[in-house]
């Protein structure tokens, strides 16, 4: 019985180590990559995969009910709030002109920005206000 | 008993070293980042790295004392980057590249 607990502890330590290594890989990508969108692509690795691996490792090492529930909540909130921030940052990068349009294969946001009225709820008066960009 | 415990301690200590190295590289990106959006993404990742470091500390000491702090960081860590992307990045001067649309009039 104690051997299985020891195996669980070591598996948790290995998961924490793997999560930290994936965090380091993603951060190296954030330092090396040249663009806002590619850095945002690299930023999702520490945010989701590395953090979930670390939380799974901590859950394997602690093994009590309340701690498991708290760790599940931490992972859930991280999964919920990560795409919201990434979406807003990428949209703001597009609007402030930090993305080269020639390198995009599809550019549906350009048609929605230059032809107001196609998009529901985005009239011209709202386009000039503070609600956009 | 002492052998696998030593393996666990070595693995988690290496994880802490990786997390600290990630934080240092992210501070470099925050100070260097050409635009405010790069800093926003880097701050968002920095919150995740802080959560990972607190998780490594909790796994090392087997206590759940820092779990509420991790929960609050996971819940509120994105508000900083959202605020930057929404309100501050507009004032940031665009780089010398062309605008994608070209017709948008921003003052």
HADDOCK unambig.tbl for C-alpha pairs under 7 A between the chains (distance, minus, plus):
assign (segid A and resid 10 and name CA) (segid B and resid 8 and name CA) 5.72 0.50 0.50
assign (segid A and resid 13 and name CA) (segid B and resid 8 and name CA) 5.50 0.50 0.50
assign (segid A and resid 13 and name CA) (segid B and resid 11 and name CA) 6.05 0.50 0.50
assign (segid A and resid 13 and name CA) (segid B and resid 12 and name CA) 5.92 0.50 0.50
assign (segid A and resid 14 and name CA) (segid B and resid 11 and name CA) 6.58 0.50 0.50
assign (segid A and resid 16 and name CA) (segid B and resid 12 and name CA) 6.65 0.50 0.50
assign (segid A and resid 16 and name CA) (segid B and resid 15 and name CA) 6.59 0.50 0.50
assign (segid A and resid 16 and name CA) (segid B and resid 56 and name CA) 6.54 0.50 0.50
assign (segid A and resid 17 and name CA) (segid B and resid 11 and name CA) 5.87 0.50 0.50
assign (segid A and resid 17 and name CA) (segid B and resid 12 and name CA) 6.03 0.50 0.50
assign (segid A and resid 17 and name CA) (segid B and resid 14 and name CA) 6.85 0.50 0.50
assign (segid A and resid 17 and name CA) (segid B and resid 15 and name CA) 4.68 0.50 0.50
assign (segid A and resid 20 and name CA) (segid B and resid 15 and name CA) 5.11 0.50 0.50
assign (segid A and resid 20 and name CA) (segid B and resid 18 and name CA) 5.80 0.50 0.50
assign (segid A and resid 20 and name CA) (segid B and resid 19 and name CA) 5.83 0.50 0.50
assign (segid A and resid 21 and name CA) (segid B and resid 15 and name CA) 6.93 0.50 0.50
assign (segid A and resid 21 and name CA) (segid B and resid 18 and name CA) 6.26 0.50 0.50
assign (segid A and resid 23 and name CA) (segid B and resid 22 and name CA) 6.86 0.50 0.50
assign (segid A and resid 24 and name CA) (segid B and resid 18 and name CA) 6.01 0.50 0.50
assign (segid A and resid 24 and name CA) (segid B and resid 19 and name CA) 6.76 0.50 0.50
assign (segid A and resid 24 and name CA) (segid B and resid 22 and name CA) 5.10 0.50 0.50
assign (segid A and resid 27 and name CA) (segid B and resid 22 and name CA) 5.85 0.50 0.50
assign (segid A and resid 27 and name CA) (segid B and resid 25 and name CA) 6.80 0.50 0.50
assign (segid A and resid 27 and name CA) (segid B and resid 26 and name CA) 6.64 0.50 0.50
assign (segid A and resid 31 and name CA) (segid B and resid 29 and name CA) 6.09 0.50 0.50
assign (segid A and resid 36 and name CA) (segid B and resid 38 and name CA) 6.12 0.50 0.50
assign (segid A and resid 40 and name CA) (segid B and resid 41 and name CA) 6.58 0.50 0.50
assign (segid A and resid 43 and name CA) (segid B and resid 45 and name CA) 6.21 0.50 0.50
assign (segid A and resid 46 and name CA) (segid B and resid 45 and name CA) 6.74 0.50 0.50
assign (segid A and resid 46 and name CA) (segid B and resid 48 and name CA) 6.72 0.50 0.50
assign (segid A and resid 47 and name CA) (segid B and resid 45 and name CA) 6.10 0.50 0.50
assign (segid A and resid 47 and name CA) (segid B and resid 48 and name CA) 5.42 0.50 0.50
assign (segid A and resid 51 and name CA) (segid B and resid 48 and name CA) 6.79 0.50 0.50
assign (segid A and resid 51 and name CA) (segid B and resid 52 and name CA) 5.85 0.50 0.50
assign (segid A and resid 54 and name CA) (segid B and resid 52 and name CA) 6.21 0.50 0.50
assign (segid A and resid 54 and name CA) (segid B and resid 55 and name CA) 6.51 0.50 0.50
assign (segid A and resid 55 and name CA) (segid B and resid 55 and name CA) 6.60 0.50 0.50
assign (segid A and resid 58 and name CA) (segid B and resid 55 and name CA) 6.37 0.50 0.50
assign (segid A and resid 58 and name CA) (segid B and resid 58 and name CA) 6.98 0.50 0.50
assign (segid A and resid 58 and name CA) (segid B and resid 59 and name CA) 5.03 0.50 0.50
assign (segid A and resid 61 and name CA) (segid B and resid 59 and name CA) 6.21 0.50 0.50
assign (segid A and resid 62 and name CA) (segid B and resid 62 and name CA) 6.00 0.50 0.50
assign (segid A and resid 67 and name CA) (segid B and resid 64 and name CA) 6.76 0.50 0.50
assign (segid A and resid 70 and name CA) (segid B and resid 67 and name CA) 6.93 0.50 0.50
assign (segid A and resid 74 and name CA) (segid B and resid 70 and name CA) 6.86 0.50 0.50
assign (segid A and resid 74 and name CA) (segid B and resid 71 and name CA) 5.06 0.50 0.50
assign (segid A and resid 74 and name CA) (segid B and resid 74 and name CA) 5.95 0.50 0.50
assign (segid A and resid 77 and name CA) (segid B and resid 74 and name CA) 5.81 0.50 0.50
assign (segid A and resid 77 and name CA) (segid B and resid 75 and name CA) 5.59 0.50 0.50
assign (segid A and resid 78 and name CA) (segid B and resid 74 and name CA) 5.16 0.50 0.50
assign (segid A and resid 78 and name CA) (segid B and resid 75 and name CA) 6.85 0.50 0.50
assign (segid A and resid 81 and name CA) (segid B and resid 78 and name CA) 6.28 0.50 0.50
assign (segid A and resid 82 and name CA) (segid B and resid 78 and name CA) 6.96 0.50 0.50
assign (segid A and resid 85 and name CA) (segid B and resid 78 and name CA) 5.86 0.50 0.50
assign (segid A and resid 85 and name CA) (segid B and resid 81 and name CA) 6.33 0.50 0.50
assign (segid A and resid 85 and name CA) (segid B and resid 82 and name CA) 5.51 0.50 0.50
assign (segid A and resid 88 and name CA) (segid B and resid 82 and name CA) 6.42 0.50 0.50
assign (segid A and resid 88 and name CA) (segid B and resid 85 and name CA) 6.30 0.50 0.50
assign (segid A and resid 89 and name CA) (segid B and resid 37 and name CA) 6.37 0.50 0.50
assign (segid A and resid 89 and name CA) (segid B and resid 85 and name CA) 5.20 0.50 0.50
assign (segid A and resid 92 and name CA) (segid B and resid 85 and name CA) 5.76 0.50 0.50
assign (segid A and resid 93 and name CA) (segid B and resid 37 and name CA) 6.94 0.50 0.50
assign (segid A and resid 96 and name CA) (segid B and resid 90 and name CA) 6.54 0.50 0.50
assign (segid A and resid 96 and name CA) (segid B and resid 94 and name CA) 6.10 0.50 0.50
assign (segid A and resid 97 and name CA) (segid B and resid 94 and name CA) 6.12 0.50 0.50
assign (segid A and resid 97 and name CA) (segid B and resid 98 and name CA) 6.87 0.50 0.50
assign (segid A and resid 97 and name CA) (segid B and resid 99 and name CA) 4.52 0.50 0.50
assign (segid A and resid 97 and name CA) (segid B and resid 100 and name CA) 6.06 0.50 0.50
assign (segid A and resid 98 and name CA) (segid B and resid 94 and name CA) 6.32 0.50 0.50
assign (segid A and resid 98 and name CA) (segid B and resid 95 and name CA) 6.59 0.50 0.50
assign (segid A and resid 99 and name CA) (segid B and resid 100 and name CA) 6.75 0.50 0.50
assign (segid A and resid 100 and name CA) (segid B and resid 98 and name CA) 6.98 0.50 0.50
assign (segid A and resid 100 and name CA) (segid B and resid 100 and name CA) 6.06 0.50 0.50
assign (segid A and resid 101 and name CA) (segid B and resid 100 and name CA) 4.52 0.50 0.50
assign (segid A and resid 110 and name CA) (segid B and resid 101 and name CA) 5.82 0.50 0.50
assign (segid A and resid 114 and name CA) (segid B and resid 103 and name CA) 6.74 0.50 0.50
assign (segid A and resid 114 and name CA) (segid B and resid 104 and name CA) 6.95 0.50 0.50
assign (segid A and resid 133 and name CA) (segid B and resid 86 and name CA) 6.94 0.50 0.50
